Amino acid sequence: MNPNKKRLRRTMMFLNAQKPGLIKDPYIYKPDSIMLDLEDAVAENQKDAARFSLYHALQEIDYRGVERVVRINALDTPYWKEDIRCSVAGGCDAIRIPKTESANDVKIVESAVEFAEKEFGRPQGSVLIMAAIESARGVMKALDICEASDRLFGIALSGGDYTKDLQTHITGTGIELMGARQNMVIAARAAGVQCFDTVYTDLNNMDGFRQDVQNIHLMGFDGKSIINPRQIQIVHDIFTPSEKDIIFAEKVVREIDTKKAQGIGVFTVDGKMIDIAFYDGAKRTIELAKASGVYKGDL
Amino acid sequence: MEIKKPAMAGTLESSDCLVTVEAGEGKIDFTLDSAVINQYGNQIRKVVYETLEHLGVKDVKISVVDKGALDCTIKARVEGAVFRSLEQKEHLPWGGAIR
């Protein structure tokens, strides 16, 4: 398995691949991933120019460990094949498929990526895939999509197109996205891949943004797509375990290990009933703390 | 490669450059407009000539209006203009003539 498949992805910042001013130094804001966009952000008559810009950015700019994902054009356009050749040749870390509606969509892209890896001499399996779900059909097929390829590291909700398909609109409350969010997180967890939430487009409502991020964090998402560096710190604050969470998780892991050896299955930590069911969650908190660079313990 | 028709790529936005190409008169005819021509003029010229050499373009009138573009952007815009002049948008030589 590609070791990057499960890397930390709290924030994925969208950047128009055609805009040199945007793609030259986004690493200074320290998002976990950047999403270099060849799709909606790029005008129809600039699709060709955006690829040259993308290729040289991938080849020559040191993004300092920030993951470089490329959003290609949809499979019903004439652009996506050349998008994949350019992205793979340039050295991208992953391809994002827009408007994914079936496992077959993922397999088609997987095949083109595999071909491009051979053509450009990149190690087989080095380029990962993620799938954006933007329709009611896509949501209903989420589990199939998640299980379609070993390269697929996660799925992402695209709220704008999804709400259009659902014949509603983005309200800011999240009510219209509730079913899709829940269904997608469950599918992603069942398949063992990550799940990312849609963008929050009202940059003048940072309180609303924070509430939205808190909600999706509680729902089980791994991270959020973002459109502005101002949104990064809020997401990272909410998705990074607090010191209190880390200390509690350490106690849980240590106590379960000790008590298991003593043949004790249920006990209390800080007044809370704990059993083996808490073990994976506590381990996950510590792993997340490590990946976020805030863990100082020795577990 | 032979420039078939006039073409341009890029913008006049900050950190970008606008590159225009048209058929030459047997040589590379390069003009540059940049606010930083005294500091970076030679470097921009070098990048443009190297990119044209990789593409095998020897006969072209090329104009660059620079707005503080990095080398990677200059390369991208020169290639963008050249391939537009050829009307080639697919099966591009990534990692070959484009490098």
Interface residues (C-beta under 8 A of the other chain):
Chain A: K19 P20 G21 K24 K47 D48 A49 R51 F52 S53 Y55 H56 A57 Q59 E60 I61 K81 E82 R85 C86 A89 G90 F120
Chain B: A9 G10 E13 S14 S15 D16 A69 L70 D71 C72 T73 K75 A76 R77 E79 G80 F83 R84 K89 E90 H91 L92 W94 G95 I98 R99
